[in-house]
Amino acid sequence: MKLNRLTERIWVYPHEEERDRPNLGYIRGDRWSLAVDAGHSDDHTAAFYRALEEAGLPLPSLTVLTHWHWDHTFGMHVVHGLCLANARTNGHLRAFRERIEREGTEMFFALDDRIRREYEGGRPVVVTLSDLVFSGEMLLDAGNCPVRVFQADSPHTDDAALVYAPGEGVLFLGDAACGAFPGWEKDPALARKLADAIEGIDADTLLESHWIPQTKRELLHTLLEEA
């Protein structure tokens, strides 16, 4: 699988339904680069890095997590550089790691058949915490490439973080616009709050983790229509 280029500075390693692998984003600055989400496992992260190397792009110095769910974070133990997450994400990761330690990995595999496929062959399940923690909002500059990372209300989870590259007009949403796992119901009030946050952002391209790029109008329609 190869990278897809969205803009001059942004690439995406495409999502895969079979193993529930989300899109992994890549933002290249003049001084350093960052990734959006860490991957489902060490194998997913390694495949992403091979695609970067084949494209002649440096590995990320920083990986930003959009929320705690395993398909976005369980490759974190093999990322290049540091990881950044909000405090709630780290709290959820810590609690889930303790649950796996108590109940074993079969509890984790039983959540979804696609998790079993990701971890076929005895691949280890490793849950780590992020190196850096923020609350609310953080502004980054990778070198003539500002990036805004901020928490937002979401019907999917209470630790959603959005990643916005204003110079590129791109907003990474993670799974923030989805319903809650495992039933995928959307709380209308939380969907409306997320929509309000999105409407205030000047982005031409919005990217959910398990879907193709959309316009703001397309995403807001789906977000509110299904709530």
Secondary structure, DSSP 4 states (H G I P E B T S, - for coil): ---EE-SSSEEEEPPBTTTTBPPEEEEE-SS-EEEE---SSHHHHHHHHHHHHHTT-PPPSEEE-S---HHHHTTGGG-SSEEEEEHHHHHHHHHHHHHHHHH-HHHHHTT-HHHHHHTTTT--------SEEESSEEEEESSS-EEEEEE---SS-TT-EEEEETTTTEEEEETTTS-BTTTTB--HHHHHHHHHHHHTS--SEEEETTS--B-HHHHHHHHHH--
